[in-house]
Amino acid sequence: MNNVTFKVEGMHCSGCAATIQVLLERHEGVRRASASYDEREARVLYDSKTTSEKQIAAVIEKAGFRVTERSASS
């Protein structure tokens, strides 16, 4: 399992964060996701055998938000 944090632009309220979280949780390979409007970020625990950081970022961007940076941690 891998952890990654994405800085996200374009969130206007906590509803935006909730939308991102639900979309990420539905993405195959994501084990846990949380998004914060206040911190303007999304944190994801995922299985690297099933998905990648690039694919996860695409889920966020497809919803109309912009990933400005990402940082991985173990």
All heavy atoms as a GROMACS GRO file, in nm:
protein
  570
    1MET      N    1   0.083  -0.118   0.000
    1MET     CA    2   0.000   0.000   0.000
    1MET      C    3   0.088   0.125   0.000
    1MET      O    4   0.192   0.128   0.063
    1MET     CB    5  -0.090   0.004   0.124
    1MET     CG    6  -0.198  -0.100   0.128
    1MET     SD    7  -0.314  -0.073  -0.004
    1MET     CE    8  -0.389  -0.232  -0.006
    2ASN      N    9   0.041   0.226  -0.068
    2ASN     CA   10   0.112   0.354  -0.075
    2ASN      C   11   0.020   0.467  -0.033
    2ASN      O   12  -0.102   0.460  -0.053
    2ASN     CB   13   0.159   0.381  -0.218
    2ASN     CG   14   0.261   0.280  -0.263
    2ASN    OD1   15   0.354   0.248  -0.192
    2ASN    ND2   16   0.243   0.229  -0.383
    3ASN      N   17   0.079   0.572   0.021
    3ASN     CA   18   0.007   0.693   0.057
    3ASN      C   19   0.052   0.806  -0.033
    3ASN      O   20   0.170   0.819  -0.062
    3ASN     CB   21   0.037   0.735   0.202
    3ASN     CG   22  -0.035   0.647   0.302
    3ASN    OD1   23  -0.156   0.645   0.307
    3ASN    ND2   24   0.042   0.573   0.380
    4VAL      N   25  -0.042   0.890  -0.073
    4VAL     CA   26  -0.009   1.009  -0.150
    4VAL      C   27  -0.102   1.122  -0.109
    4VAL      O   28  -0.218   1.099  -0.076
    4VAL     CB   29  -0.015   0.982  -0.303
    4VAL    CG1   30  -0.157   0.949  -0.348
    4VAL    CG2   31   0.040   1.098  -0.382
    5THR      N   32  -0.048   1.242  -0.106
    5THR     CA   33  -0.127   1.361  -0.078
    5THR      C   34  -0.122   1.451  -0.199
    5THR      O   35  -0.014   1.481  -0.252
    5THR     CB   36  -0.071   1.436   0.045
    5THR    OG1   37  -0.074   1.348   0.158
    5THR    CG2   38  -0.153   1.560   0.076
    6PHE      N   39  -0.239   1.493  -0.245
    6PHE     CA   40  -0.251   1.582  -0.360
    6PHE      C   41  -0.295   1.719  -0.312
    6PHE      O   42  -0.392   1.730  -0.236
    6PHE     CB   43  -0.358   1.531  -0.458
    6PHE     CG   44  -0.326   1.398  -0.519
    6PHE    CD1   45  -0.377   1.281  -0.464
    6PHE    CD2   46  -0.249   1.389  -0.634
    6PHE    CE1   47  -0.350   1.157  -0.521
    6PHE    CE2   48  -0.221   1.266  -0.691
    6PHE     CZ   49  -0.272   1.150  -0.635
    7LYS      N   50  -0.227   1.824  -0.355
    7LYS     CA   51  -0.275   1.961  -0.335
    7LYS      C   52  -0.374   1.987  -0.448
    7LYS      O   53  -0.344   1.960  -0.565
    7LYS     CB   54  -0.160   2.062  -0.340
    7LYS     CG   55  -0.069   2.053  -0.220
    7LYS     CD   56  -0.142   2.098  -0.095
    7LYS     CE   57  -0.049   2.100   0.025
    7LYS     NZ   58  -0.118   2.133   0.148
    8VAL      N   59  -0.492   2.037  -0.412
    8VAL     CA   60  -0.600   2.052  -0.509
    8VAL      C   61  -0.650   2.196  -0.515
    8VAL      O   62  -0.681   2.254  -0.411
    8VAL     CB   63  -0.719   1.958  -0.474
    8VAL    CG1   64  -0.829   1.970  -0.577
    8VAL    CG2   65  -0.672   1.813  -0.463
    9GLU      N   66  -0.656   2.252  -0.634
    9GLU     CA   67  -0.713   2.384  -0.654
    9GLU      C   68  -0.853   2.369  -0.714
    9GLU      O   69  -0.881   2.272  -0.784
    9GLU     CB   70  -0.628   2.466  -0.751
    9GLU     CG   71  -0.500   2.516  -0.692
    9GLU     CD   72  -0.424   2.606  -0.789
    9GLU    OE1   73  -0.467   2.624  -0.904
    9GLU    OE2   74  -0.320   2.659  -0.747
   10GLY      N   75  -0.938   2.467  -0.683
   10GLY     CA   76  -1.071   2.468  -0.742
   10GLY      C   77  -1.182   2.426  -0.649
   10GLY      O   78  -1.299   2.430  -0.686
   11MET      N   79  -1.147   2.387  -0.527
   11MET     CA   80  -1.250   2.355  -0.429
   11MET      C   81  -1.307   2.486  -0.374
   11MET      O   82  -1.231   2.575  -0.337
   11MET     CB   83  -1.195   2.271  -0.313
   11MET     CG   84  -1.169   2.128  -0.347
   11MET     SD   85  -1.140   2.026  -0.200
   11MET     CE   86  -0.962   2.044  -0.183
   12HIS      N   87  -1.440   2.496  -0.371
   12HIS     CA   88  -1.506   2.618  -0.324
   12HIS      C   89  -1.577   2.601  -0.191
   12HIS      O   90  -1.620   2.699  -0.131
   12HIS     CB   91  -1.605   2.669  -0.429
   12HIS     CG   92  -1.540   2.696  -0.561
   12HIS    ND1   93  -1.455   2.802  -0.582
   12HIS    CD2   94  -1.545   2.630  -0.679
   12HIS    CE1   95  -1.412   2.800  -0.707
   12HIS    NE2   96  -1.465   2.697  -0.767
   13CYS      N   97  -1.592   2.475  -0.147
   13CYS     CA   98  -1.664   2.449  -0.022
   13CYS      C   99  -1.637   2.305   0.023
   13CYS      O  100  -1.572   2.228  -0.046
   13CYS     CB  101  -1.814   2.471  -0.042
   13CYS     SG  102  -1.887   2.356  -0.161
   14SER      N  103  -1.692   2.270   0.137
   14SER     CA  104  -1.673   2.134   0.187
   14SER      C  105  -1.747   2.032   0.099
   14SER      O  106  -1.710   1.915   0.096
   14SER     CB  107  -1.719   2.123   0.332
   14SER     OG  108  -1.854   2.161   0.344
   15GLY      N  109  -1.848   2.077   0.025
   15GLY     CA  110  -1.917   1.988  -0.068
   15GLY      C  111  -1.824   1.942  -0.180
   15GLY      O  112  -1.832   1.828  -0.226
   16CYS      N  113  -1.738   2.032  -0.225
   16CYS     CA  114  -1.638   1.996  -0.327
   16CYS      C  115  -1.546   1.886  -0.273
   16CYS      O  116  -1.516   1.789  -0.342
   16CYS     CB  117  -1.555   2.117  -0.367
   16CYS     SG  118  -1.644   2.247  -0.454
   17ALA      N  119  -1.502   1.905  -0.149
   17ALA     CA  120  -1.414   1.804  -0.087
   17ALA      C  121  -1.486   1.671  -0.076
   17ALA      O  122  -1.427   1.565  -0.102
   17ALA     CB  123  -1.367   1.852   0.049
   18ALA      N  124  -1.614   1.674  -0.039
   18ALA     CA  125  -1.692   1.550  -0.026
   18ALA      C  126  -1.704   1.481  -0.161
   18ALA      O  127  -1.694   1.357  -0.170
   18ALA     CB  128  -1.829   1.580   0.032
   19THR      N  129  -1.723   1.558  -0.267
   19THR     CA  130  -1.732   1.500  -0.402
   19THR      C  131  -1.602   1.431  -0.439
   19THR      O  132  -1.603   1.318  -0.488
   19THR     CB  133  -1.764   1.611  -0.504
   19THR    OG1  134  -1.892   1.666  -0.474
   19THR    CG2  135  -1.764   1.557  -0.646
   20ILE      N  136  -1.490   1.497  -0.415
   20ILE     CA  137  -1.360   1.438  -0.446
   20ILE      C  138  -1.341   1.309  -0.367
   20ILE      O  139  -1.299   1.207  -0.421
   20ILE     CB  140  -1.247   1.538  -0.414
   20ILE    CG1  141  -1.250   1.653  -0.514
   20ILE    CG2  142  -1.110   1.468  -0.416
   20ILE    CD1  143  -1.160   1.769  -0.479
   21GLN      N  144  -1.375   1.311  -0.240
   21GLN     CA  145  -1.358   1.193  -0.155
   21GLN      C  146  -1.440   1.076  -0.206
   21GLN      O  147  -1.390   0.964  -0.217
   21GLN     CB  148  -1.397   1.226  -0.011
   21GLN     CG  149  -1.374   1.109   0.083
   21GLN     CD  150  -1.387   1.148   0.229
   21GLN    OE1  151  -1.353   1.260   0.267
   21GLN    NE2  152  -1.436   1.057   0.309
   22VAL      N  153  -1.565   1.100  -0.241
   22VAL     CA  154  -1.651   0.991  -0.291
   22VAL      C  155  -1.596   0.935  -0.422
   22VAL      O  156  -1.590   0.813  -0.440
   22VAL     CB  157  -1.797   1.041  -0.310
   22VAL    CG1  158  -1.879   0.941  -0.390
   22VAL    CG2  159  -1.861   1.065  -0.175
   23LEU      N  160  -1.555   1.022  -0.513
   23LEU     CA  161  -1.501   0.976  -0.640
   23LEU      C  162  -1.375   0.893  -0.620
   23LEU      O  163  -1.356   0.790  -0.684
   23LEU     CB  164  -1.472   1.094  -0.732
   23LEU     CG  165  -1.595   1.167  -0.784
   23LEU    CD1  166  -1.554   1.296  -0.857
   23LEU    CD2  167  -1.678   1.078  -0.876
   24LEU      N  168  -1.289   0.936  -0.530
   24LEU     CA  169  -1.166   0.862  -0.503
   24LEU      C  170  -1.196   0.727  -0.439
   24LEU      O  171  -1.135   0.626  -0.475
   24LEU     CB  172  -1.073   0.943  -0.414
   24LEU     CG  173  -1.011   1.067  -0.479
   24LEU    CD1  174  -0.936   1.149  -0.375
   24LEU    CD2  175  -0.920   1.029  -0.594
   25GLU      N  176  -1.290   0.725  -0.345
   25GLU     CA  177  -1.324   0.599  -0.278
   25GLU      C  178  -1.382   0.497  -0.375
   25GLU      O  179  -1.369   0.377  -0.354
   25GLU     CB  180  -1.422   0.625  -0.164
   25GLU     CG  181  -1.356   0.694  -0.046
   25GLU     CD  182  -1.454   0.737   0.062
   25GLU    OE1  183  -1.576   0.748   0.033
   25GLU    OE2  184  -1.408   0.763   0.175
   26ARG      N  185  -1.443   0.543  -0.482
   26ARG     CA  186  -1.501   0.453  -0.583
   26ARG      C  187  -1.398   0.403  -0.684
   26ARG      O  188  -1.424   0.309  -0.759
   26ARG     CB  189  -1.613   0.523  -0.658
   26ARG     CG  190  -1.734   0.549  -0.573
   26ARG     CD  191  -1.840   0.620  -0.652
   26ARG     NE  192  -1.957   0.647  -0.571
   26ARG     CZ  193  -2.057   0.724  -0.609
   26ARG    NH1  194  -2.055   0.783  -0.728
   26ARG    NH2  195  -2.160   0.743  -0.530
   27HIS      N  196  -1.283   0.468  -0.689
   27HIS     CA  197  -1.179   0.432  -0.787
   27HIS      C  198  -1.114   0.300  -0.746
   27HIS      O  199  -1.073   0.282  -0.631
   27HIS     CB  200  -1.076   0.544  -0.796
   27HIS     CG  201  -0.970   0.520  -0.898
   27HIS    ND1  202  -0.996   0.522  -1.033
   27HIS    CD2  203  -0.838   0.493  -0.884
   27HIS    CE1  204  -0.884   0.497  -1.098
   27HIS    NE2  205  -0.786   0.479  -1.010
   28GLU      N  206  -1.103   0.210  -0.842
   28GLU     CA  207  -1.044   0.079  -0.815
   28GLU      C  208  -0.901   0.093  -0.765
   28GLU      O  209  -0.821   0.168  -0.822
   28GLU     CB  210  -1.046  -0.007  -0.942
   28GLU     CG  211  -0.999  -0.148  -0.919
   28GLU     CD  212  -1.008  -0.234  -1.044
   28GLU    OE1  213  -1.050  -0.185  -1.149
   28GLU    OE2  214  -0.971  -0.352  -1.033
   29GLY      N  215  -0.871   0.025  -0.658
   29GLY     CA  216  -0.738   0.026  -0.601
   29GLY      C  217  -0.722   0.121  -0.484
   29GLY      O  218  -0.626   0.110  -0.409
   30VAL      N  219  -0.817   0.213  -0.468
   30VAL     CA  220  -0.811   0.306  -0.354
   30VAL      C  221  -0.869   0.236  -0.232
   30VAL      O  222  -0.980   0.185  -0.236
   30VAL     CB  223  -0.887   0.436  -0.384
   30VAL    CG1  224  -0.900   0.522  -0.258
   30VAL    CG2  225  -0.816   0.514  -0.495
   31ARG      N  226  -0.792   0.231  -0.126
   31ARG     CA  227  -0.837   0.166  -0.003
   31ARG      C  228  -0.901   0.265   0.094
   31ARG      O  229  -0.994   0.233   0.165
   31ARG     CB  230  -0.720   0.097   0.067
   31ARG     CG  231  -0.658  -0.012  -0.013
   31ARG     CD  232  -0.756  -0.129  -0.034
   31ARG     NE  233  -0.695  -0.232  -0.114
   31ARG     CZ  234  -0.735  -0.264  -0.236
   31ARG    NH1  235  -0.834  -0.200  -0.291
   31ARG    NH2  236  -0.677  -0.361  -0.302
   32ARG      N  237  -0.847   0.390   0.094
   32ARG     CA  238  -0.903   0.492   0.182
   32ARG      C  239  -0.871   0.628   0.121
   32ARG      O  240  -0.762   0.648   0.066
   32ARG     CB  241  -0.841   0.482   0.321
   32ARG     CG  242  -0.902   0.575   0.424
   32ARG     CD  243  -0.851   0.550   0.565
   32ARG     NE  244  -0.705   0.558   0.572
   32ARG     CZ  245  -0.628   0.462   0.619
   32ARG    NH1  246  -0.678   0.350   0.664
   32ARG    NH2  247  -0.497   0.476   0.623
   33ALA      N  248  -0.966   0.720   0.131
   33ALA     CA  249  -0.944   0.855   0.078
   33ALA      C  250  -1.010   0.956   0.171
   33ALA      O  251  -1.113   0.928   0.232
   33ALA     CB  252  -1.003   0.867  -0.062
   34SER      N  253  -0.947   1.072   0.181
   34SER     CA  254  -1.008   1.183   0.253
   34SER      C  255  -0.970   1.310   0.179
   34SER      O  256  -0.862   1.320   0.122
   34SER     CB  257  -0.961   1.188   0.398
   34SER     OG  258  -0.823   1.215   0.404
   35ALA      N  259  -1.061   1.406   0.179
   35ALA     CA  260  -1.036   1.535   0.114
   35ALA      C  261  -1.075   1.645   0.210
   35ALA      O  262  -1.174   1.632   0.283
   35ALA     CB  263  -1.114   1.545  -0.016
   36SER      N  264  -0.998   1.753   0.209
   36SER     CA  265  -1.022   1.863   0.301
   36SER      C  266  -1.028   1.995   0.224
   36SER      O  267  -0.930   2.032   0.156
   36SER     CB  268  -0.912   1.870   0.406
   36SER     OG  269  -0.922   1.990   0.481
   37TYR      N  270  -1.140   2.064   0.238
   37TYR     CA  271  -1.152   2.197   0.178
   37TYR      C  272  -1.058   2.294   0.248
   37TYR      O  273  -0.990   2.373   0.183
   37TYR     CB  274  -1.297   2.245   0.187
   37TYR     CG  275  -1.314   2.391   0.158
   37TYR    CD1  276  -1.293   2.442   0.031
   37TYR    CD2  277  -1.350   2.480   0.260
   37TYR    CE1  278  -1.307   2.577   0.004
   37TYR    CE2  279  -1.364   2.615   0.233
   37TYR     CZ  280  -1.344   2.663   0.105
   37TYR     OH  281  -1.357   2.796   0.080
   38ASP      N  282  -1.052   2.289   0.380
   38ASP     CA  283  -0.968   2.382   0.457
   38ASP      C  284  -0.820   2.369   0.421
   38ASP      O  285  -0.749   2.469   0.413
   38ASP     CB  286  -0.986   2.360   0.607
   38ASP     CG  287  -1.124   2.400   0.655
   38ASP    OD1  288  -1.186   2.489   0.593
   38ASP    OD2  289  -1.172   2.341   0.754
   39GLU      N  290  -0.775   2.246   0.401
   39GLU     CA  291  -0.634   2.222   0.369
   39GLU      C  292  -0.608   2.220   0.219
   39GLU      O  293  -0.493   2.213   0.176
   39GLU     CB  294  -0.588   2.092   0.434
   39GLU     CG  295  -0.593   2.098   0.585
   39GLU     CD  296  -0.553   1.966   0.651
   39GLU    OE1  297  -0.499   1.877   0.582
   39GLU    OE2  298  -0.578   1.954   0.772
   40ARG      N  299  -0.714   2.220   0.141
   40ARG     CA  300  -0.705   2.215  -0.006
   40ARG      C  301  -0.622   2.096  -0.052
   40ARG      O  302  -0.533   2.107  -0.136
   40ARG     CB  303  -0.643   2.343  -0.064
   40ARG     CG  304  -0.708   2.473  -0.021
   40ARG     CD  305  -0.845   2.488  -0.084
   40ARG     NE  306  -0.894   2.625  -0.084
   40ARG     CZ  307  -0.957   2.685   0.018
   40ARG    NH1  308  -0.975   2.620   0.131
   40ARG    NH2  309  -1.003   2.808   0.007
   41GLU      N  310  -0.654   1.979   0.005
   41GLU     CA  311  -0.580   1.860  -0.033
   41GLU      C  312  -0.665   1.734  -0.021
   41GLU      O  313  -0.770   1.734   0.044
   41GLU     CB  314  -0.452   1.846   0.048
   41GLU     CG  315  -0.472   1.819   0.194
   41GLU     CD  316  -0.341   1.813   0.271
   41GLU    OE1  317  -0.240   1.873   0.227
   41GLU    OE2  318  -0.340   1.748   0.376
   42ALA      N  319  -0.616   1.630  -0.087
   42ALA     CA  320  -0.677   1.498  -0.079
   42ALA      C  321  -0.567   1.399  -0.043
   42ALA      O  322  -0.457   1.404  -0.099
   42ALA     CB  323  -0.740   1.459  -0.212
   43ARG      N  324  -0.597   1.311   0.052
   43ARG     CA  325  -0.502   1.206   0.094
   43ARG      C  326  -0.560   1.071   0.054
   43ARG      O  327  -0.677   1.044   0.078
   43ARG     CB  328  -0.482   1.212   0.244
   43ARG     CG  329  -0.413   1.338   0.288
   43ARG     CD  330  -0.384   1.333   0.438
   43ARG     NE  331  -0.310   1.453   0.475
   43ARG     CZ  332  -0.351   1.538   0.566
   43ARG    NH1  333  -0.464   1.519   0.632
   43ARG    NH2  334  -0.279   1.644   0.594
   44VAL      N  335  -0.473   0.988  -0.001
   44VAL     CA  336  -0.520   0.861  -0.055
   44VAL      C  337  -0.425   0.748  -0.015
   44VAL      O  338  -0.303   0.760  -0.030
   44VAL     CB  339  -0.530   0.867  -0.209
   44VAL    CG1  340  -0.584   0.737  -0.267
   44VAL    CG2  341  -0.617   0.985  -0.253
   45LEU      N  342  -0.483   0.638   0.031
   45LEU     CA  343  -0.411   0.513   0.053
   45LEU      C  344  -0.455   0.421  -0.060
   45LEU      O  345  -0.575   0.397  -0.079
   45LEU     CB  346  -0.448   0.452   0.189
   45LEU     CG  347  -0.392   0.314   0.218
   45LEU    CD1  348  -0.240   0.320   0.233
   45LEU    CD2  349  -0.456   0.256   0.344
   46TYR      N  350  -0.358   0.372  -0.138
   46TYR     CA  351  -0.395   0.294  -0.256
   46TYR      C  352  -0.299   0.177  -0.278
   46TYR      O  353  -0.188   0.175  -0.228
   46TYR     CB  354  -0.399   0.383  -0.380
   46TYR     CG  355  -0.263   0.433  -0.424
   46TYR    CD1  356  -0.193   0.369  -0.526
   46TYR    CD2  357  -0.203   0.543  -0.365
   46TYR    CE1  358  -0.069   0.413  -0.567
   46TYR    CE2  359  -0.078   0.589  -0.404
   46TYR     CZ  360  -0.012   0.523  -0.505
   46TYR     OH  361   0.112   0.565  -0.545
   47ASP      N  362  -0.348   0.082  -0.357
   47ASP     CA  363  -0.271  -0.036  -0.395
   47ASP      C  364  -0.203  -0.007  -0.529
   47ASP      O  365  -0.271   0.009  -0.631
   47ASP     CB  366  -0.364  -0.156  -0.407
   47ASP     CG  367  -0.293  -0.284  -0.444
   47ASP    OD1  368  -0.173  -0.280  -0.478
   47ASP    OD2  369  -0.359  -0.390  -0.439
   48SER      N  370  -0.071   0.003  -0.528
   48SER     CA  371   0.002   0.038  -0.650
   48SER      C  372   0.000  -0.071  -0.756
   48SER      O  373   0.036  -0.046  -0.870
   48SER     CB  374   0.147   0.074  -0.615
   48SER     OG  375   0.211  -0.037  -0.556
   49LYS      N  376  -0.047  -0.190  -0.720
   49LYS     CA  377  -0.061  -0.296  -0.820
   49LYS      C  378  -0.188  -0.278  -0.902
   49LYS      O  379  -0.202  -0.337  -1.009
   49LYS     CB  380  -0.063  -0.433  -0.752
   49LYS     CG  381   0.068  -0.467  -0.686
   49LYS     CD  382   0.061  -0.599  -0.613
   49LYS     CE  383   0.192  -0.625  -0.542
   49LYS     NZ  384   0.182  -0.730  -0.442
   50THR      N  385  -0.281  -0.196  -0.852
   50THR     CA  386  -0.410  -0.178  -0.916
   50THR      C  387  -0.425  -0.041  -0.982
   50THR      O  388  -0.489  -0.029  -1.086
   50THR     CB  389  -0.524  -0.196  -0.813
   50THR    OG1  390  -0.503  -0.319  -0.744
   50THR    CG2  391  -0.659  -0.197  -0.878
   51THR      N  392  -0.365   0.062  -0.924
   51THR     CA  393  -0.377   0.197  -0.976
   51THR      C  394  -0.248   0.273  -0.951
   51THR      O  395  -0.156   0.221  -0.889
   51THR     CB  396  -0.500   0.270  -0.915
   51THR    OG1  397  -0.523   0.391  -0.988
   51THR    CG2  398  -0.481   0.299  -0.768
   52SER      N  399  -0.241   0.394  -1.003
   52SER     CA  400  -0.119   0.475  -0.989
   52SER      C  401  -0.156   0.617  -0.944
   52SER      O  402  -0.272   0.657  -0.952
   52SER     CB  403  -0.046   0.482  -1.123
   52SER     OG  404  -0.123   0.556  -1.216
   53GLU      N  405  -0.055   0.691  -0.902
   53GLU     CA  406  -0.077   0.831  -0.865
   53GLU      C  407  -0.135   0.909  -0.983
   53GLU      O  408  -0.222   0.993  -0.966
   53GLU     CB  409   0.053   0.896  -0.819
   53GLU     CG  410   0.102   0.849  -0.685
   53GLU     CD  411   0.229   0.918  -0.642
   53GLU    OE1  412   0.261   1.027  -0.694
   53GLU    OE2  413   0.297   0.864  -0.553
   54LYS      N  414  -0.085   0.881  -1.101
   54LYS     CA  415  -0.132   0.950  -1.221
   54LYS      C  416  -0.281   0.922  -1.245
   54LYS      O  417  -0.356   1.014  -1.277
   54LYS     CB  418  -0.048   0.906  -1.342
   54LYS     CG  419  -0.080   0.979  -1.469
   54LYS     CD  420   0.014   0.936  -1.580
   54LYS     CE  421  -0.020   1.009  -1.708
   54LYS     NZ  422   0.071   0.973  -1.817
   55GLN      N  423  -0.323   0.798  -1.229
   55GLN     CA  424  -0.464   0.764  -1.250
   55GLN      C  425  -0.552   0.828  -1.142
   55GLN      O  426  -0.663   0.872  -1.172
   55GLN     CB  427  -0.481   0.612  -1.248
   55GLN     CG  428  -0.422   0.544  -1.369
   55GLN     CD  429  -0.422   0.393  -1.356
   55GLN    OE1  430  -0.386   0.339  -1.251
   55GLN    NE2  431  -0.460   0.325  -1.462
   56ILE      N  432  -0.503   0.833  -1.020
   56ILE     CA  433  -0.579   0.894  -0.912
   56ILE      C  434  -0.593   1.044  -0.936
   56ILE      O  435  -0.701   1.102  -0.921
   56ILE     CB  436  -0.514   0.865  -0.776
   56ILE    CG1  437  -0.519   0.714  -0.748
   56ILE    CG2  438  -0.584   0.941  -0.664
   56ILE    CD1  439  -0.432   0.669  -0.633
   57ALA      N  440  -0.484   1.109  -0.978
   57ALA     CA  441  -0.490   1.252  -1.010
   57ALA      C  442  -0.590   1.278  -1.123
   57ALA      O  443  -0.662   1.378  -1.121
   57ALA     CB  444  -0.351   1.302  -1.049
   58ALA      N  445  -0.597   1.188  -1.218
   58ALA     CA  446  -0.691   1.203  -1.330
   58ALA      C  447  -0.836   1.200  -1.281
   58ALA      O  448  -0.921   1.270  -1.336
   58ALA     CB  449  -0.667   1.093  -1.434
   59VAL      N  450  -0.865   1.120  -1.179
   59VAL     CA  451  -1.000   1.116  -1.121
   59VAL      C  452  -1.036   1.254  -1.066
   59VAL      O  453  -1.147   1.305  -1.090
   59VAL     CB  454  -1.010   1.009  -1.010
   59VAL    CG1  455  -1.140   1.022  -0.932
   59VAL    CG2  456  -0.995   0.870  -1.067
   60ILE      N  457  -0.943   1.315  -0.996
   60ILE     CA  458  -0.966   1.448  -0.938
   60ILE      C  459  -0.986   1.552  -1.049
   60ILE      O  460  -1.079   1.633  -1.045
   60ILE     CB  461  -0.849   1.488  -0.846
   60ILE    CG1  462  -0.840   1.393  -0.727
   60ILE    CG2  463  -0.863   1.633  -0.801
   60ILE    CD1  464  -0.713   1.406  -0.645
   61GLU      N  465  -0.901   1.547  -1.150
   61GLU     CA  466  -0.907   1.646  -1.257
   61GLU      C  467  -1.028   1.628  -1.347
   61GLU      O  468  -1.085   1.725  -1.397
   61GLU     CB  469  -0.776   1.646  -1.334
   61GLU     CG  470  -0.664   1.695  -1.244
   61GLU     CD  471  -0.532   1.720  -1.313
   61GLU    OE1  472  -0.508   1.661  -1.421
   61GLU    OE2  473  -0.454   1.800  -1.259
   62LYS      N  474  -1.072   1.504  -1.366
   62LYS     CA  475  -1.191   1.479  -1.446
   62LYS      C  476  -1.315   1.542  -1.382
   62LYS      O  477  -1.409   1.580  -1.451
   62LYS     CB  478  -1.211   1.328  -1.464
   62LYS     CG  479  -1.323   1.293  -1.558
   62LYS     CD  480  -1.333   1.143  -1.581
   62LYS     CE  481  -1.448   1.112  -1.675
   62LYS     NZ  482  -1.462   0.969  -1.696
   63ALA      N  483  -1.312   1.557  -1.249
   63ALA     CA  484  -1.424   1.618  -1.177
   63ALA      C  485  -1.420   1.771  -1.183
   63ALA      O  486  -1.506   1.837  -1.126
   63ALA     CB  487  -1.424   1.571  -1.032
   64GLY      N  488  -1.318   1.826  -1.249
   64GLY     CA  489  -1.311   1.971  -1.267
   64GLY      C  490  -1.218   2.044  -1.172
   64GLY      O  491  -1.218   2.167  -1.168
   65PHE      N  492  -1.137   1.970  -1.098
   65PHE     CA  493  -1.042   2.031  -1.006
   65PHE      C  494  -0.902   2.019  -1.064
   65PHE      O  495  -0.881   1.947  -1.162
   65PHE     CB  496  -1.050   1.963  -0.869
   65PHE     CG  497  -1.189   1.967  -0.811
   65PHE    CD1  498  -1.275   1.859  -0.826
   65PHE    CD2  499  -1.236   2.080  -0.747
   65PHE    CE1  500  -1.404   1.863  -0.775
   65PHE    CE2  501  -1.364   2.086  -0.697
   65PHE     CZ  502  -1.449   1.977  -0.711
   66ARG      N  503  -0.807   2.088  -1.005
   66ARG     CA  504  -0.670   2.087  -1.058
   66ARG      C  505  -0.573   2.039  -0.950
   66ARG      O  506  -0.569   2.095  -0.841
   66ARG     CB  507  -0.632   2.228  -1.102
   66ARG     CG  508  -0.501   2.234  -1.172
   66ARG     CD  509  -0.482   2.368  -1.242
   66ARG     NE  510  -0.341   2.383  -1.270
   66ARG     CZ  511  -0.262   2.470  -1.210
   66ARG    NH1  512  -0.310   2.552  -1.120
   66ARG    NH2  513  -0.135   2.477  -1.240
   67VAL      N  514  -0.497   1.936  -0.983
   67VAL     CA  515  -0.392   1.887  -0.894
   67VAL      C  516  -0.268   1.970  -0.920
   67VAL      O  517  -0.218   1.975  -1.033
   67VAL     CB  518  -0.364   1.736  -0.918
   67VAL    CG1  519  -0.243   1.692  -0.837
   67VAL    CG2  520  -0.486   1.653  -0.885
   68THR      N  521  -0.220   2.042  -0.818
   68THR     CA  522  -0.105   2.129  -0.836
   68THR      C  523   0.025   2.065  -0.794
   68THR      O  524   0.131   2.103  -0.842
   68THR     CB  525  -0.124   2.262  -0.761
   68THR    OG1  526  -0.143   2.234  -0.622
   68THR    CG2  527  -0.244   2.338  -0.816
   69GLU      N  528   0.018   1.971  -0.700
   69GLU     CA  529   0.138   1.897  -0.661
   69GLU      C  530   0.095   1.772  -0.586
   69GLU      O  531  -0.019   1.757  -0.544
   69GLU     CB  532   0.231   1.982  -0.574
   69GLU     CG  533   0.176   2.018  -0.438
   69GLU     CD  534   0.273   2.103  -0.357
   69GLU    OE1  535   0.284   2.223  -0.386
   69GLU    OE2  536   0.336   2.047  -0.266
   70ARG      N  537   0.189   1.681  -0.575
   70ARG     CA  538   0.163   1.557  -0.500
   70ARG      C  539   0.287   1.516  -0.425
   70ARG      O  540   0.398   1.543  -0.469
   70ARG     CB  541   0.113   1.447  -0.592
   70ARG     CG  542   0.206   1.411  -0.701
   70ARG     CD  543   0.144   1.306  -0.791
   70ARG     NE  544   0.188   1.332  -0.928
   70ARG     CZ  545   0.144   1.266  -1.032
   70ARG    NH1  546   0.056   1.172  -1.017
   70ARG    NH2  547   0.186   1.294  -1.152
   71SER      N  548   0.266   1.455  -0.312
   71SER     CA  549   0.379   1.406  -0.234
   71SER      C  550   0.344   1.268  -0.180
   71SER      O  551   0.237   1.247  -0.124
   71SER     CB  552   0.413   1.501  -0.120
   71SER     OG  553   0.302   1.521  -0.036
   72ALA      N  554   0.434   1.176  -0.203
   72ALA     CA  555   0.415   1.038  -0.160
   72ALA      C  556   0.482   1.017  -0.025
   72ALA      O  557   0.581   1.080   0.008
   72ALA     CB  558   0.473   0.942  -0.262
   73SER      N  559   0.423   0.928   0.053
   73SER     CA  560   0.483   0.888   0.180
   73SER      C  561   0.456   0.741   0.201
   73SER      O  562   0.366   0.684   0.143
   73SER     CB  563   0.426   0.971   0.296
   73SER     OG  564   0.287   0.954   0.304
   74SER      N  565   0.537   0.679   0.284
   74SER     CA  566   0.519   0.536   0.307
   74SER      C  567   0.449   0.508   0.436
   74SER      O  568   0.409   0.591   0.509
   74SER     CB  569   0.652   0.464   0.303
   74SER     OG  570   0.752   0.536   0.366
   0.00000   0.00000   0.00000
